[in-house]
Amino acid sequence: MTNCQHCDHPNKGGWFYCRNCGDRAHPQKFTTNSWMRGDVSSRTDIEFNEVSLEQSASKMAKNTMNDRLKKLAAQPL
């Protein structure tokens, strides 16, 4: 259980807004900064990475398979 960042009131239900003071209960985890291109209304968020498409796909497939194997191993027989 965490407390509100403003009034330090316990946030038992994990609410987005504090039930005591009404402000945001937790600080933001991500910034709202993004790289803009083209028209004013179009927004593009870019994540830079130096991994090839093949390496990225194999890593995702490996992680997915590991998660499935862990779930299967945790199930009782």
C-alpha positions as CSV (number, residue, x, y, z in Angstrom):
1,M,0.0,0.0,0.0
2,T,1.3,3.4,-0.9
3,N,0.5,6.9,0.3
4,C,-0.6,10.0,-1.6
5,Q,2.3,12.1,-2.8
6,H,0.5,15.3,-1.6
7,C,-1.2,14.6,1.7
8,D,0.5,11.3,2.7
9,H,-2.9,9.7,3.2
10,P,-2.9,5.9,2.7
11,N,-4.2,4.8,-0.7
12,K,-5.7,1.4,0.2
13,G,-7.6,0.9,-3.1
14,G,-4.7,2.0,-5.3
15,W,-6.8,4.9,-6.7
16,F,-5.5,7.2,-9.4
17,Y,-6.7,10.3,-7.5
18,C,-6.4,10.5,-3.7
19,R,-9.7,9.9,-2.0
20,N,-8.6,12.4,0.7
21,C,-7.3,15.5,-1.1
22,G,-8.4,14.8,-4.7
23,D,-5.0,15.3,-6.3
24,R,-3.1,12.7,-8.3
25,A,-2.1,10.0,-5.8
26,H,1.2,9.1,-7.5
27,P,3.9,11.0,-9.5
28,Q,3.9,10.4,-13.3
29,K,6.1,7.5,-14.4
30,F,6.5,8.8,-18.0
31,T,7.1,12.3,-19.4
32,T,4.8,13.8,-21.9
33,N,7.7,15.0,-24.1
34,S,7.6,13.6,-27.7
35,W,9.3,14.3,-31.0
36,M,6.9,16.0,-33.3
37,R,7.1,15.9,-37.1
38,G,4.9,17.0,-40.0
39,D,1.6,18.6,-39.4
40,V,0.8,20.1,-36.0
41,S,-1.9,17.4,-35.3
42,S,0.3,14.4,-36.1
43,R,2.5,13.1,-33.4
44,T,5.3,10.5,-33.6
45,D,6.9,8.9,-30.6
46,I,10.2,7.4,-31.6
47,E,12.2,4.9,-29.7
48,F,15.8,4.6,-30.8
49,N,17.4,1.1,-30.8
50,E,20.4,-0.5,-32.4
51,V,19.0,-4.1,-32.5
52,S,18.1,-5.6,-35.9
53,L,14.6,-6.8,-36.6
54,E,15.6,-10.5,-36.5
55,Q,17.3,-10.0,-33.1
56,S,14.3,-8.2,-31.7
57,A,11.8,-10.9,-33.0
58,S,13.9,-13.7,-31.6
59,K,14.2,-12.0,-28.2
60,M,10.4,-11.5,-28.1
61,A,9.8,-15.1,-29.1
62,K,12.3,-16.4,-26.4
63,N,10.6,-14.2,-23.7
64,T,7.2,-15.4,-24.7
65,M,8.3,-19.1,-24.6
66,N,10.0,-18.7,-21.3
67,D,6.8,-17.1,-19.8
68,R,4.7,-20.0,-21.1
69,L,7.1,-22.6,-19.7
70,K,7.2,-20.9,-16.3
71,K,3.3,-21.0,-16.2
72,L,3.2,-24.6,-17.2
73,A,5.8,-25.5,-14.6
74,A,3.9,-23.7,-11.9
75,Q,0.7,-25.6,-12.6
76,P,0.1,-28.7,-10.3
77,L,-0.2,-32.1,-12.0
